[in-house]
Amino acid sequence: MKSFIKILITAVMVILSISLFSQTSEPVEVADSIEVSREDISADTSMVDLDDGDDVVTVGGHIEVLEHVKGDVVCVGGTFDINALIEGDLVLIGSTGKIDSQTVVKGEFVMVGSTADIDSNAIFEGENTNIQIKRIGDFVRLLSKSKYHKGNFPVEAGFRIADVLRRIAQFVFLFILGAVIILLVKPYKRVESSILESPLFIFVMGLLTEIFIVPAILLLLISIIGIPFIPLFVLALVAGLAFGWATVVNYIGQWIADKIWKKEMHPILNVLIGLTALSIIPLIHAILTWTNVSYLNSLFGFLSFMQNYMILTFAFGGVLMSRFGTFVFVKNKAEKKRAEDPADSVN
């Protein structure tokens, strides 16, 4: 139940983080942004108490770390002011702020699409990862330099550009959603283990869940008592789907990183790698749609649909059978203890 509540909180916070797409401040504006956030620190700071009680997280708000933090510090789509010892990881996604001279990060330092004024005396003992995502505005200006800007701008080209921008925004939003869920909902490993232990059974249970969604809603509609529970039921489905989807994407990225780079990546990079790999077939489908290659277009459209359907079905089944990550589901009870041992290390 505690994991389910965290997923619901995460879903609400991610909706607020859509404002990330409008954050196009230049570095010179960072100081002003921090100053405004400090005026009402109680309203802008969001700290989520995780299982170990030592992590500090904000989504869309301001985070100020001036004292020793034993766990991780995560800022998504907000502003930050850091000047202290952090024993865990420092993760900045789509954020702006300052890292002062007394900052010491013992874990990994991960920046994704963020702008930071880093003092030269700050110390980062772990691995540093910096991934810069170009702003959509820059992409629009690049497109404006194309062959269309001097003559009449074809309507078809306008639709293509709009589709490209939509896909970029969708990719960024899904990446933020997956990264936030993996960072905040620690028991995702139990869902992953449940899927790997009994993949066929998990898939079948996910399929049955999808089949009975509509009858379940109709049953709630028929019974007067059940009508108020319909929004909660739908919200639980969305939260479970998002949780399971993020788990599957993370595992795909982890598997690819292990096969190609032969090393364990940070969960955020796993989500990025997995989402990128899953975007290949839909991207080919989009290109074939623009080029009007009907046969291949239909083929890759079908492959894209099947890819998404299988991932969502595994997601439903994994979350359902693990009861939102509260335990590892094992079909063979004799192997249950062996399967639960690695999950016990998950907070």
Secondary structure, 3 states (H helix, E strand, C coil): CHHHHHHHHHHHHHHHHHHHHHCCCCHHHHHHHHHHHHHCHHHHCCCCCCCCCCCEEEECCEEEECCCECCCEEEECCEEEECCEECCCEEEECCEEEECCCCEECCCEEEECCEEEECCCCEECCCEEEECCCCHHHHHHHHHCCCCCCCCCCHHHHHHHHHHHHHHHHHHHHHHHHHHHHHHCCCHHHHHHHHHHCHHHHHHHHHHHHHHHHHHHHHHHHCHHHHHHHHHHHHHHHHHHHHHHHHHHHHHHHHHHHHHCCCCCCHHHHHHHHHHHHCHHHHHHHHHHHHCCHHHHHHHHHHHHHHHHHHHHHHHHHHHHCCCCCCCCCCCHHHHHHHHHHHCCCC
